[in-house]
Amino acid sequence: MKKRKKNFKNSKNSLNKLSLFQKSDARFSRKCPFSVKNAPNIDYKNISLLQKYITETNKIITSKISNVSLGKQKKLAREIKKAKILGIL
Amino acid sequence: MNFYEHTVIAKQNLSQKDVDNIEKKYAELINNNSGKVLKIEKWGLLNFKRKIKNYTKGYFLHFKIEGEPKTLEEIKTKTKLDSNIVRFLTVKYKNLDLKTEYFAKNKNT
């Protein structure tokens, strides 16, 4: 009996709820890509990295979308502006 | 003593000799004014994303420097008067890493 109960608990996923009106417990959160171990170095010479955080019209993507932490976002914006002065980005 | 990175963009219509002369000229300027050139990187001819002073390309020269704020003032005043240079940028660093080269990889591939 105990085993059955356990299996039932594990198989029950909050996303598989039938009704739409019940709130799901799952969160769609990502960690900041620069505050992990062995993170890539933010630098104005590292163009291939900076291009990921820029739109087609050369605007900086907000941290709400890209999930970059506040301190790293400030640094990113500064490095992007430096690269724009040199005309590389 | 502080560490700096100094990049200089020369005009596209210069010959290879002129670019080498510019590199020598600024290396001497820095060394004479109580500074020291640690490394020079040649990024070569690169395209601009936007036009700068009606030019679409430019020769990029990258200096890694150890020096004082006096030396930077000398360099800035000289570069502003130089007609062969389109634009320049200096950045201050606490620690320089001399190993990683972001633009050298593009040449090999």
N, CA and C atoms of all chains as a GROMACS GRO file, in nm:
protein
  594
    1MET      N    1   0.083  -0.122   0.000
    1MET     CA    2   0.000   0.000   0.000
    1MET      C    3   0.085   0.126   0.000
    2LYS      N    4   0.192   0.124   0.083
    2LYS     CA    5   0.278   0.241   0.095
    2LYS      C    6   0.344   0.274  -0.039
    3LYS      N    7   0.389   0.168  -0.106
    3LYS     CA    8   0.458   0.188  -0.234
    3LYS      C    9   0.365   0.255  -0.336
    4ARG      N   10   0.245   0.208  -0.338
    4ARG     CA   11   0.149   0.265  -0.434
    4ARG      C   12   0.131   0.415  -0.412
    5LYS      N   13   0.119   0.449  -0.285
    5LYS     CA   14   0.097   0.589  -0.253
    5LYS      C   15   0.213   0.676  -0.301
    6LYS      N   16   0.334   0.623  -0.278
    6LYS     CA   17   0.452   0.699  -0.318
    6LYS      C   18   0.456   0.721  -0.469
    7ASN      N   19   0.428   0.613  -0.542
    7ASN     CA   20   0.430   0.624  -0.688
    7ASN      C   21   0.327   0.724  -0.738
    8PHE      N   22   0.215   0.724  -0.671
    8PHE     CA   23   0.110   0.817  -0.710
    8PHE      C   24   0.154   0.962  -0.691
    9LYS      N   25   0.228   0.984  -0.580
    9LYS     CA   26   0.274   1.120  -0.554
    9LYS      C   27   0.375   1.167  -0.658
   10ASN      N   28   0.467   1.075  -0.694
   10ASN     CA   29   0.571   1.114  -0.790
   10ASN      C   30   0.515   1.141  -0.929
   11SER      N   31   0.416   1.060  -0.967
   11SER     CA   32   0.364   1.075  -1.103
   11SER      C   33   0.278   1.200  -1.115
   12LYS      N   34   0.232   1.250  -1.002
   12LYS     CA   35   0.143   1.366  -1.007
   12LYS      C   36   0.224   1.492  -1.035
   13ASN      N   37   0.206   1.548  -1.150
   13ASN     CA   38   0.278   1.670  -1.189
   13ASN      C   39   0.182   1.787  -1.189
   14SER      N   40   0.231   1.899  -1.140
   14SER     CA   41   0.142   2.015  -1.129
   14SER      C   42   0.100   2.069  -1.265
   15LEU      N   43   0.180   2.037  -1.369
   15LEU     CA   44   0.146   2.089  -1.503
   15LEU      C   45   0.035   2.008  -1.568
   16ASN      N   46   0.014   1.884  -1.516
   16ASN     CA   47  -0.085   1.796  -1.580
   16ASN      C   48  -0.224   1.812  -1.522
   17LYS      N   49  -0.248   1.922  -1.454
   17LYS     CA   50  -0.381   1.942  -1.398
   17LYS      C   51  -0.484   1.961  -1.508
   18LEU      N   52  -0.604   1.911  -1.481
   18LEU     CA   53  -0.705   1.911  -1.586
   18LEU      C   54  -0.766   2.049  -1.607
   19SER      N   55  -0.796   2.116  -1.496
   19SER     CA   56  -0.866   2.243  -1.513
   19SER      C   57  -0.767   2.357  -1.536
   20LEU      N   58  -0.808   2.450  -1.616
   20LEU     CA   59  -0.721   2.563  -1.647
   20LEU      C   60  -0.718   2.666  -1.535
   21PHE      N   61  -0.821   2.663  -1.451
   21PHE     CA   62  -0.835   2.771  -1.354
   21PHE      C   63  -0.754   2.749  -1.229
   22GLN      N   64  -0.706   2.626  -1.210
   22GLN     CA   65  -0.620   2.602  -1.094
   22GLN      C   66  -0.481   2.653  -1.124
   23LYS      N   67  -0.419   2.718  -1.022
   23LYS     CA   68  -0.284   2.771  -1.044
   23LYS      C   69  -0.182   2.658  -1.038
   24SER      N   70  -0.085   2.660  -1.125
   24SER     CA   71   0.019   2.558  -1.124
   24SER      C   72   0.131   2.600  -1.030
   25ASP      N   73   0.192   2.501  -0.963
   25ASP     CA   74   0.296   2.532  -0.867
   25ASP      C   75   0.432   2.549  -0.933
   26ALA      N   76   0.444   2.505  -1.058
   26ALA     CA   77   0.576   2.508  -1.124
   26ALA      C   78   0.614   2.650  -1.159
   27ARG      N   79   0.744   2.679  -1.150
   27ARG     CA   80   0.795   2.811  -1.188
   27ARG      C   81   0.886   2.797  -1.309
   28PHE      N   82   0.875   2.891  -1.398
   28PHE     CA   83   0.964   2.894  -1.515
   28PHE      C   84   1.076   2.995  -1.490
   29SER      N   85   1.171   2.957  -1.407
   29SER     CA   86   1.278   3.052  -1.375
   29SER      C   87   1.410   2.998  -1.426
   30ARG      N   88   1.492   3.089  -1.478
   30ARG     CA   89   1.627   3.054  -1.522
   30ARG      C   90   1.727   3.132  -1.439
   31LYS      N   91   1.845   3.075  -1.424
   31LYS     CA   92   1.949   3.149  -1.353
   31LYS      C   93   2.020   3.244  -1.450
   32CYS      N   94   2.086   3.343  -1.391
   32CYS     CA   95   2.163   3.438  -1.472
   32CYS      C   96   2.278   3.365  -1.539
   33PRO      N   97   2.296   3.379  -1.670
   33PRO     CA   98   2.401   3.305  -1.742
   33PRO      C   99   2.543   3.349  -1.707
   34PHE      N  100   2.559   3.465  -1.638
   34PHE     CA  101   2.694   3.514  -1.607
   34PHE      C  102   2.734   3.489  -1.463
   35SER      N  103   2.639   3.446  -1.377
   35SER     CA  104   2.676   3.423  -1.238
   35SER      C  105   2.690   3.274  -1.207
   36VAL      N  106   2.715   3.193  -1.312
   36VAL     CA  107   2.745   3.052  -1.296
   36VAL      C  108   2.897   3.038  -1.290
   37LYS      N  109   2.943   2.919  -1.247
   37LYS     CA  110   3.087   2.894  -1.250
   37LYS      C  111   3.135   2.884  -1.395
   38ASN      N  112   3.258   2.929  -1.418
   38ASN     CA  113   3.320   2.931  -1.551
   38ASN      C  114   3.236   3.009  -1.652
   39ALA      N  115   3.182   3.122  -1.607
   39ALA     CA  116   3.100   3.204  -1.694
   39ALA      C  117   3.188   3.275  -1.797
   40PRO      N  118   3.132   3.305  -1.915
   40PRO     CA  119   3.209   3.379  -2.016
   40PRO      C  120   3.241   3.521  -1.970
   41ASN      N  121   3.356   3.571  -2.014
   41ASN     CA  122   3.403   3.702  -1.972
   41ASN      C  123   3.333   3.811  -2.053
   42ILE      N  124   3.273   3.908  -1.981
   42ILE     CA  125   3.207   4.020  -2.050
   42ILE      C  126   3.312   4.121  -2.087
   43ASP      N  127   3.334   4.144  -2.217
   43ASP     CA  128   3.437   4.237  -2.262
   43ASP      C  129   3.394   4.295  -2.396
   44TYR      N  130   3.440   4.417  -2.423
   44TYR     CA  131   3.397   4.482  -2.548
   44TYR      C  132   3.462   4.420  -2.671
   45LYS      N  133   3.566   4.337  -2.650
   45LYS     CA  134   3.628   4.270  -2.764
   45LYS      C  135   3.559   4.138  -2.799
   46ASN      N  136   3.482   4.086  -2.703
   46ASN     CA  137   3.415   3.958  -2.722
   46ASN      C  138   3.282   3.978  -2.793
   47ILE      N  139   3.291   3.996  -2.927
   47ILE     CA  140   3.172   4.041  -3.000
   47ILE      C  141   3.067   3.932  -3.012
   48SER      N  142   3.112   3.808  -3.030
   48SER     CA  143   3.016   3.698  -3.051
   48SER      C  144   2.924   3.682  -2.930
   49LEU      N  145   2.975   3.716  -2.811
   49LEU     CA  146   2.891   3.709  -2.691
   49LEU      C  147   2.794   3.827  -2.683
   50LEU      N  148   2.845   3.947  -2.715
   50LEU     CA  149   2.762   4.068  -2.703
   50LEU      C  150   2.648   4.068  -2.803
   51GLN      N  151   2.669   4.001  -2.918
   51GLN     CA  152   2.566   4.002  -3.021
   51GLN      C  153   2.440   3.928  -2.978
   52LYS      N  154   2.452   3.838  -2.880
   52LYS     CA  155   2.334   3.766  -2.832
   52LYS      C  156   2.240   3.858  -2.754
   53TYR      N  157   2.295   3.966  -2.697
   53TYR     CA  158   2.216   4.053  -2.611
   53TYR      C  159   2.178   4.183  -2.681
   54ILE      N  160   2.166   4.176  -2.813
   54ILE     CA  161   2.131   4.294  -2.894
   54ILE      C  162   2.024   4.253  -2.996
   55THR      N  163   1.928   4.343  -3.019
   55THR     CA  164   1.825   4.313  -3.118
   55THR      C  165   1.877   4.343  -3.258
   56GLU      N  166   1.792   4.322  -3.357
   56GLU     CA  167   1.832   4.349  -3.495
   56GLU      C  168   1.854   4.498  -3.521
   57THR      N  169   1.782   4.580  -3.443
   57THR     CA  170   1.795   4.725  -3.462
   57THR      C  171   1.894   4.786  -3.363
   58ASN      N  172   1.989   4.703  -3.312
   58ASN     CA  173   2.098   4.750  -3.226
   58ASN      C  174   2.050   4.806  -3.093
   59LYS      N  175   1.943   4.751  -3.040
   59LYS     CA  176   1.900   4.791  -2.905
   59LYS      C  177   1.943   4.684  -2.806
   60ILE      N  178   1.968   4.726  -2.682
   60ILE     CA  179   2.007   4.631  -2.578
   60ILE      C  180   1.883   4.561  -2.524
   61ILE      N  181   1.889   4.427  -2.515
   61ILE     CA  182   1.775   4.349  -2.466
   61ILE      C  183   1.762   4.366  -2.314
   62THR      N  184   1.638   4.381  -2.265
   62THR     CA  185   1.618   4.404  -2.122
   62THR      C  186   1.649   4.279  -2.043
   63SER      N  187   1.680   4.300  -1.913
   63SER     CA  188   1.716   4.187  -1.828
   63SER      C  189   1.593   4.103  -1.793
   64LYS      N  190   1.472   4.157  -1.813
   64LYS     CA  191   1.351   4.077  -1.790
   64LYS      C  192   1.346   3.959  -1.885
   65ILE      N  193   1.388   3.983  -2.009
   65ILE     CA  194   1.382   3.878  -2.111
   65ILE      C  195   1.504   3.788  -2.104
   66SER      N  196   1.622   3.849  -2.090
   66SER     CA  197   1.745   3.770  -2.098
   66SER      C  198   1.784   3.710  -1.963
   67ASN      N  199   1.715   3.754  -1.852
   67ASN     CA  200   1.740   3.699  -1.719
   67ASN      C  201   1.882   3.721  -1.668
   68VAL      N  202   1.945   3.831  -1.707
   68VAL     CA  203   2.077   3.865  -1.654
   68VAL      C  204   2.058   3.942  -1.524
   69SER      N  205   2.144   3.916  -1.425
   69SER     CA  206   2.131   3.981  -1.296
   69SER      C  207   2.166   4.130  -1.308
   70LEU      N  208   2.130   4.206  -1.206
   70LEU     CA  209   2.134   4.353  -1.217
   70LEU      C  210   2.276   4.404  -1.238
   71GLY      N  211   2.370   4.353  -1.159
   71GLY     CA  212   2.507   4.402  -1.170
   71GLY      C  213   2.568   4.367  -1.304
   72LYS      N  214   2.540   4.245  -1.352
   72LYS     CA  215   2.597   4.200  -1.478
   72LYS      C  216   2.534   4.273  -1.596
   73GLN      N  217   2.405   4.308  -1.581
   73GLN     CA  218   2.336   4.381  -1.689
   73GLN      C  219   2.397   4.520  -1.707
   74LYS      N  220   2.433   4.585  -1.594
   74LYS     CA  221   2.496   4.717  -1.602
   74LYS      C  222   2.630   4.708  -1.674
   75LYS      N  223   2.705   4.600  -1.640
   75LYS     CA  224   2.836   4.583  -1.702
   75LYS      C  225   2.821   4.554  -1.851
   76LEU      N  226   2.722   4.471  -1.884
   76LEU     CA  227   2.696   4.437  -2.025
   76LEU      C  228   2.667   4.563  -2.106
   77ALA      N  229   2.580   4.649  -2.052
   77ALA     CA  230   2.540   4.769  -2.125
   77ALA      C  231   2.661   4.858  -2.149
   78ARG      N  232   2.750   4.866  -2.047
   78ARG     CA  233   2.868   4.950  -2.062
   78ARG      C  234   2.960   4.897  -2.172
   79GLU      N  235   2.978   4.764  -2.175
   79GLU     CA  236   3.070   4.705  -2.273
   79GLU      C  237   3.013   4.715  -2.414
   80ILE      N  238   2.880   4.703  -2.426
   80ILE     CA  239   2.817   4.715  -2.558
   80ILE      C  240   2.837   4.855  -2.613
   81LYS      N  241   2.825   4.956  -2.524
   81LYS     CA  242   2.841   5.094  -2.569
   81LYS      C  243   2.983   5.122  -2.614
   82LYS      N  244   3.082   5.058  -2.544
   82LYS     CA  245   3.221   5.073  -2.586
   82LYS      C  246   3.242   5.016  -2.725
   83ALA      N  247   3.183   4.898  -2.749
   83ALA     CA  248   3.200   4.834  -2.880
   83ALA      C  249   3.134   4.915  -2.990
   84LYS      N  250   3.024   4.985  -2.953
   84LYS     CA  251   2.955   5.066  -3.053
   84LYS      C  252   3.039   5.188  -3.092
   85ILE      N  253   3.117   5.240  -2.996
   85ILE     CA  254   3.203   5.355  -3.026
   85ILE      C  255   3.307   5.316  -3.130
   86LEU      N  256   3.363   5.194  -3.115
   86LEU     CA  257   3.464   5.148  -3.210
   86LEU      C  258   3.404   5.107  -3.345
   87GLY      N  259   3.273   5.093  -3.350
   87GLY     CA  260   3.210   5.056  -3.476
   87GLY      C  261   3.212   4.908  -3.505
   88ILE      N  262   3.240   4.825  -3.404
   88ILE     CA  263   3.243   4.681  -3.429
   88ILE      C  264   3.103   4.621  -3.419
   89LEU      N  265   3.022   4.675  -3.327
   89LEU     CA  266   2.886   4.620  -3.310
   89LEU      C  267   2.785   4.700  -3.391
   90MET      N  268   5.115   5.333  -1.093
   90MET     CA  269   5.109   5.284  -1.232
   90MET      C  270   4.977   5.209  -1.256
   91ASN      N  271   4.914   5.240  -1.367
   91ASN     CA  272   4.788   5.176  -1.401
   91ASN      C  273   4.801   5.102  -1.533
   92PHE      N  274   4.704   5.015  -1.558
   92PHE     CA  275   4.701   4.942  -1.684
   92PHE      C  276   4.592   4.999  -1.774
   93TYR      N  277   4.624   5.010  -1.900
   93TYR     CA  278   4.528   5.065  -1.996
   93TYR      C  279   4.527   4.980  -2.124
   94GLU      N  280   4.413   4.990  -2.194
   94GLU     CA  281   4.404   4.934  -2.330
   94GLU      C  282   4.370   5.048  -2.424
   95HIS      N  283   4.451   5.062  -2.529
   95HIS     CA  284   4.435   5.174  -2.620
   95HIS      C  285   4.417   5.120  -2.762
   96THR      N  286   4.301   5.144  -2.822
   96THR     CA  287   4.278   5.100  -2.960
   96THR      C  288   4.268   5.221  -3.051
   97VAL      N  289   4.329   5.206  -3.169
   97VAL     CA  290   4.336   5.315  -3.266
   97VAL      C  291   4.285   5.263  -3.400
   98ILE      N  292   4.200   5.341  -3.467
   98ILE     CA  293   4.149   5.302  -3.598
   98ILE      C  294   4.207   5.396  -3.702
   99ALA      N  295   4.285   5.338  -3.796
   99ALA     CA  296   4.344   5.418  -3.904
   99ALA      C  297   4.256   5.410  -4.027
  100LYS      N  298   4.278   5.504  -4.120
  100LYS     CA  299   4.194   5.510  -4.240
  100LYS      C  300   4.218   5.390  -4.330
  101GLN      N  301   4.117   5.359  -4.413
  101GLN     CA  302   4.123   5.238  -4.494
  101GLN      C  303   4.211   5.253  -4.618
  102ASN      N  304   4.229   5.376  -4.666
  102ASN     CA  305   4.302   5.393  -4.791
  102ASN      C  306   4.452   5.405  -4.772
  103LEU      N  307   4.503   5.375  -4.650
  103LEU     CA  308   4.646   5.380  -4.625
  103LEU      C  309   4.713   5.252  -4.674
  104SER      N  310   4.842   5.262  -4.708
  104SER     CA  311   4.917   5.144  -4.747
  104SER      C  312   4.969   5.073  -4.622
  105GLN      N  313   5.023   4.953  -4.642
  105GLN     CA  314   5.068   4.873  -4.528
  105GLN      C  315   5.184   4.940  -4.454
  106LYS      N  316   5.268   5.015  -4.534
  106LYS     CA  317   5.382   5.084  -4.473
  106LYS      C  318   5.336   5.192  -4.376
  107ASP      N  319   5.234   5.266  -4.417
  107ASP     CA  320   5.185   5.374  -4.332
  107ASP      C  321   5.131   5.322  -4.200
  108VAL      N  322   5.064   5.206  -4.208
  108VAL     CA  323   5.007   5.147  -4.086
  108VAL      C  324   5.119   5.105  -3.991
  109ASP      N  325   5.226   5.048  -4.050
  109ASP     CA  326   5.341   5.010  -3.966
  109ASP      C  327   5.407   5.132  -3.904
  110ASN      N  328   5.412   5.242  -3.980
  110ASN     CA  329   5.470   5.365  -3.927
  110ASN      C  330   5.389   5.419  -3.809
  111ILE      N  331   5.255   5.411  -3.822
  111ILE     CA  332   5.169   5.458  -3.714
  111ILE      C  333   5.192   5.375  -3.588
  112GLU      N  334   5.206   5.244  -3.609
  112GLU     CA  335   5.229   5.155  -3.494
  112GLU      C  336   5.360   5.189  -3.423
  113LYS      N  337   5.466   5.212  -3.503
  113LYS     CA  338   5.596   5.248  -3.444
  113LYS      C  339   5.588   5.382  -3.370
  114LYS      N  340   5.517   5.477  -3.435
  114LYS     CA  341   5.511   5.613  -3.381
  114LYS      C  342   5.448   5.614  -3.242
  115TYR      N  343   5.337   5.542  -3.228
  115TYR     CA  344   5.268   5.544  -3.099
  115TYR      C  345   5.339   5.460  -2.994
  116ALA      N  346   5.406   5.352  -3.038
  116ALA     CA  347   5.482   5.272  -2.943
  116ALA      C  348   5.597   5.354  -2.884
  117GLU      N  349   5.661   5.435  -2.969
  117GLU     CA  350   5.769   5.522  -2.920
  117GLU      C  351   5.716   5.630  -2.829
  118LEU      N  352   5.599   5.687  -2.868
  118LEU     CA  353   5.538   5.795  -2.788
  118LEU      C  354   5.510   5.748  -2.646
  119ILE      N  355   5.457   5.626  -2.636
  119ILE     CA  356   5.422   5.574  -2.504
  119ILE      C  357   5.548   5.545  -2.424
  120ASN      N  358   5.648   5.485  -2.490
  120ASN     CA  359   5.770   5.448  -2.418
  120ASN      C  360   5.849   5.569  -2.370
  121ASN      N  361   5.839   5.680  -2.448
  121ASN     CA  362   5.915   5.798  -2.408
  121ASN      C  363   5.850   5.874  -2.293
  122ASN      N  364   5.716   5.863  -2.278
  122ASN     CA  365   5.647   5.942  -2.176
  122ASN      C  366   5.615   5.858  -2.052
  123SER      N  367   5.719   5.802  -1.992
  123SER     CA  368   5.709   5.725  -1.867
  123SER      C  369   5.600   5.617  -1.874
  124GLY      N  370   5.593   5.551  -1.988
  124GLY     CA  371   5.499   5.440  -2.004
  124GLY      C  372   5.571   5.317  -2.057
  125LYS      N  373   5.494   5.210  -2.076
  125LYS     CA  374   5.555   5.086  -2.122
  125LYS      C  375   5.452   5.007  -2.203
  126VAL      N  376   5.489   4.969  -2.325
  126VAL     CA  377   5.400   4.889  -2.408
  126VAL      C  378   5.421   4.742  -2.375
  127LEU      N  379   5.315   4.677  -2.328
  127LEU     CA  380   5.326   4.536  -2.292
  127LEU      C  381   5.299   4.444  -2.410
  128LYS      N  382   5.204   4.484  -2.496
  128LYS     CA  383   5.167   4.398  -2.608
  128LYS      C  384   5.101   4.481  -2.716
  129ILE      N  385   5.123   4.442  -2.842
  129ILE     CA  386   5.055   4.507  -2.954
  129ILE      C  387   4.982   4.401  -3.034
  130GLU      N  388   4.852   4.426  -3.058
  130GLU     CA  389   4.774   4.334  -3.140
  130GLU      C  390   4.730   4.407  -3.266
  131LYS      N  391   4.748   4.337  -3.381
  131LYS     CA  392   4.698   4.392  -3.507
  131LYS      C  393   4.570   4.318  -3.543
  132TRP      N  394   4.457   4.388  -3.538
  132TRP     CA  395   4.330   4.324  -3.572
  132TRP      C  396   4.308   4.324  -3.723
  133GLY      N  397   4.381   4.407  -3.795
  133GLY     CA  398   4.368   4.409  -3.939
  133GLY      C  399   4.252   4.494  -3.988
  134LEU      N  400   4.218   4.476  -4.115
  134LEU     CA  401   4.112   4.556  -4.178
  134LEU      C  402   3.977   4.497  -4.140
  135LEU      N  403   3.894   4.577  -4.071
  135LEU     CA  404   3.761   4.530  -4.029
  135LEU      C  405   3.654   4.624  -4.083
  136ASN      N  406   3.535   4.566  -4.104
  136ASN     CA  407   3.422   4.647  -4.150
  136ASN      C  408   3.355   4.716  -4.031
  137PHE      N  409   3.311   4.840  -4.052
  137PHE     CA  410   3.228   4.907  -3.953
  137PHE      C  411   3.084   4.865  -3.974
  138LYS      N  412   3.007   4.865  -3.865
  138LYS     CA  413   2.864   4.837  -3.878
  138LYS      C  414   2.791   4.962  -3.929
  139ARG      N  415   2.842   5.079  -3.890
  139ARG     CA  416   2.788   5.204  -3.943
  139ARG      C  417   2.903   5.284  -4.001
  140LYS      N  418   2.868   5.379  -4.086
  140LYS     CA  419   2.972   5.465  -4.142
  140LYS      C  420   3.026   5.558  -4.034
  141ILE      N  421   3.160   5.572  -4.029
  141ILE     CA  422   3.223   5.668  -3.940
  141ILE      C  423   3.301   5.766  -4.027
  142LYS      N  424   3.259   5.892  -4.027
  142LYS     CA  425   3.322   5.996  -4.110
  142LYS      C  426   3.331   5.953  -4.257
  143ASN      N  427   3.226   5.891  -4.307
  143ASN     CA  428   3.215   5.846  -4.446
  143ASN      C  429   3.312   5.734  -4.481
  144TYR      N  430   3.363   5.660  -4.383
  144TYR     CA  431   3.447   5.544  -4.411
  144TYR      C  432   3.371   5.417  -4.371
  145THR      N  433   3.394   5.310  -4.449
  145THR     CA  434   3.325   5.184  -4.420
  145THR      C  435   3.418   5.079  -4.359
  146LYS      N  436   3.549   5.101  -4.370
  146LYS     CA  437   3.645   5.006  -4.315
  146LYS      C  438   3.754   5.080  -4.239
  147GLY      N  439   3.835   5.004  -4.164
  147GLY     CA  440   3.946   5.068  -4.094
  147GLY      C  441   4.046   4.968  -4.044
  148TYR      N  442   4.172   5.012  -4.033
  148TYR     CA  443   4.277   4.930  -3.974
  148TYR      C  444   4.275   4.947  -3.823
  149PHE      N  445   4.264   4.833  -3.752
  149PHE     CA  446   4.256   4.838  -3.606
  149PHE      C  447   4.391   4.802  -3.546
  150LEU      N  448   4.440   4.889  -3.456
  150LEU     CA  449   4.562   4.861  -3.380
  150LEU      C  450   4.529   4.866  -3.231
  151HIS      N  451   4.578   4.767  -3.157
  151HIS     CA  452   4.540   4.752  -3.017
  151HIS      C  453   4.666   4.748  -2.930
  152PHE      N  454   4.680   4.846  -2.840
  152PHE     CA  455   4.796   4.852  -2.750
  152PHE      C  456   4.754   4.816  -2.609
  153LYS      N  457   4.839   4.737  -2.543
  153LYS     CA  458   4.819   4.713  -2.399
  153LYS      C  459   4.933   4.782  -2.325
  154ILE      N  460   4.896   4.874  -2.235
  154ILE     CA  461   4.992   4.970  -2.183
  154ILE      C  462   4.998   4.964  -2.030
  155GLU      N  463   5.117   4.989  -1.975
  155GLU     CA  464   5.131   5.017  -1.834
  155GLU      C  465   5.184   5.160  -1.825
  156GLY      N  466   5.113   5.248  -1.753
  156GLY     CA  467   5.158   5.386  -1.750
  156GLY      C  468   5.083   5.470  -1.649
  157GLU      N  469   5.105   5.601  -1.658
  157GLU     CA  470   5.045   5.695  -1.566
  157GLU      C  471   4.946   5.784  -1.642
  158PRO      N  472   4.859   5.855  -1.569
  158PRO     CA  473   4.764   5.945  -1.637
  158PRO      C  474   4.831   6.052  -1.722
  159LYS      N  475   4.958   6.089  -1.690
  159LYS     CA  476   5.031   6.186  -1.773
  159LYS      C  477   5.046   6.134  -1.915
  160THR      N  478   5.084   6.007  -1.928
  160THR     CA  479   5.111   5.951  -2.060
  160THR      C  480   4.984   5.949  -2.145
  161LEU      N  481   4.869   5.923  -2.080
  161LEU     CA  482   4.744   5.919  -2.154
  161LEU      C  483   4.710   6.055  -2.213
  162GLU      N  484   4.735   6.161  -2.135
  162GLU     CA  485   4.706   6.296  -2.185
  162GLU      C  486   4.787   6.326  -2.310
  163GLU      N  487   4.915   6.286  -2.308
  163GLU     CA  488   5.002   6.307  -2.423
  163GLU      C  489   4.949   6.235  -2.547
  164ILE      N  490   4.907   6.109  -2.525
  164ILE     CA  491   4.859   6.029  -2.638
  164ILE      C  492   4.732   6.090  -2.696
  165LYS      N  493   4.641   6.131  -2.606
  165LYS     CA  494   4.512   6.183  -2.652
  165LYS      C  495   4.530   6.309  -2.734
  166THR      N  496   4.618   6.400  -2.686
  166THR     CA  497   4.637   6.525  -2.759
  166THR      C  498   4.699   6.500  -2.896
  167LYS      N  499   4.790   6.402  -2.904
  167LYS     CA  500   4.854   6.372  -3.032
  167LYS      C  501   4.757   6.304  -3.130
  168THR      N  502   4.673   6.212  -3.077
  168THR     CA  503   4.582   6.139  -3.164
  168THR      C  504   4.472   6.228  -3.221
  169LYS      N  505   4.431   6.328  -3.142
  169LYS     CA  506   4.326   6.417  -3.191
  169LYS      C  507   4.376   6.501  -3.309
  170LEU      N  508   4.507   6.533  -3.307
  170LEU     CA  509   4.563   6.613  -3.416
  170LEU      C  510   4.597   6.528  -3.538
  171ASP      N  511   4.611   6.398  -3.519
  171ASP     CA  512   4.655   6.310  -3.628
  171ASP      C  513   4.543   6.294  -3.731
  172SER      N  514   4.576   6.322  -3.859
  172SER     CA  515   4.474   6.318  -3.963
  172SER      C  516   4.451   6.178  -4.017
  173ASN      N  517   4.543   6.084  -3.988
  173ASN     CA  518   4.528   5.949  -4.041
  173ASN      C  519   4.437   5.861  -3.956
  174ILE      N  520   4.394   5.913  -3.840
  174ILE     CA  521   4.321   5.829  -3.747
  174ILE      C  522   4.175   5.872  -3.740
  175VAL      N  523   4.086   5.775  -3.752
  175VAL     CA  524   3.943   5.804  -3.754
  175VAL      C  525   3.890   5.816  -3.612
  176ARG      N  526   3.925   5.717  -3.528
  176ARG     CA  527   3.867   5.715  -3.393
  176ARG      C  528   3.958   5.636  -3.300
  177PHE      N  529   3.951   5.664  -3.170
  177PHE     CA  530   4.031   5.588  -3.074
  177PHE      C  531   3.954   5.570  -2.944
  178LEU      N  532   3.996   5.472  -2.864
  178LEU     CA  533   3.928   5.445  -2.737
  178LEU      C  534   4.028   5.391  -2.635
  179THR      N  535   4.025   5.446  -2.514
  179THR     CA  536   4.112   5.398  -2.407
  179THR      C  537   4.027   5.349  -2.290
  180VAL      N  538   4.067   5.236  -2.234
  180VAL     CA  539   3.994   5.176  -2.123
  180VAL      C  540   4.093   5.144  -2.013
  181LYS      N  541   4.053   5.175  -1.887
  181LYS     CA  542   4.139   5.148  -1.773
  181LYS      C  543   4.105   5.013  -1.713
  182TYR      N  544   4.209   4.940  -1.673
  182TYR     CA  545   4.190   4.808  -1.612
  182TYR      C  546   4.272   4.797  -1.485
  183LYS      N  547   4.222   4.715  -1.392
  183LYS     CA  548   4.303   4.684  -1.274
  183LYS      C  549   4.403   4.574  -1.306
  184ASN      N  550   4.355   4.473  -1.377
  184ASN     CA  551   4.444   4.364  -1.418
  184ASN      C  552   4.423   4.336  -1.566
  185LEU      N  553   4.535   4.324  -1.638
  185LEU     CA  554   4.526   4.292  -1.780
  185LEU      C  555   4.549   4.143  -1.799
  186ASP      N  556   4.469   4.082  -1.889
  186ASP     CA  557   4.502   3.945  -1.929
  186ASP      C  558   4.560   3.949  -2.070
  187LEU      N  559   4.685   3.906  -2.080
  187LEU     CA  560   4.756   3.918  -2.208
  187LEU      C  561   4.738   3.795  -2.295
  188LYS      N  562   4.669   3.692  -2.242
  188LYS     CA  563   4.665   3.566  -2.316
  188LYS      C  564   4.555   3.563  -2.423
  189THR      N  565   4.432   3.603  -2.381
  189THR     CA  566   4.319   3.584  -2.472
  189THR      C  567   4.320   3.687  -2.584
  190GLU      N  568   4.309   3.638  -2.708
  190GLU     CA  569   4.297   3.727  -2.824
  190GLU      C  570   4.168   3.692  -2.897
  191TYR      N  571   4.076   3.789  -2.900
  191TYR     CA  572   3.945   3.762  -2.958
  191TYR      C  573   3.946   3.772  -3.110
  192PHE      N  574   4.041   3.847  -3.165
  192PHE     CA  575   4.037   3.871  -3.309
  192PHE      C  576   4.139   3.788  -3.385
  193ALA      N  577   4.229   3.720  -3.314
  193ALA     CA  578   4.329   3.638  -3.382
  193ALA      C  579   4.268   3.510  -3.436
  194LYS      N  580   4.159   3.464  -3.372
  194LYS     CA  581   4.099   3.338  -3.414
  194LYS      C  582   4.036   3.349  -3.552
  195ASN      N  583   3.987   3.468  -3.584
  195ASN     CA  584   3.917   3.484  -3.712
  195ASN      C  585   4.009   3.466  -3.831
  196LYS      N  586   4.140   3.500  -3.812
  196LYS     CA  587   4.232   3.490  -3.923
  196LYS      C  588   4.259   3.345  -3.962
  197ASN      N  589   4.269   3.258  -3.859
  197ASN     CA  590   4.304   3.118  -3.887
  197ASN      C  591   4.192   3.044  -3.958
  198THR      N  592   4.068   3.071  -3.919
  198THR     CA  593   3.955   2.999  -3.979
  198THR      C  594   3.923   3.052  -4.117
   0.00000   0.00000   0.00000
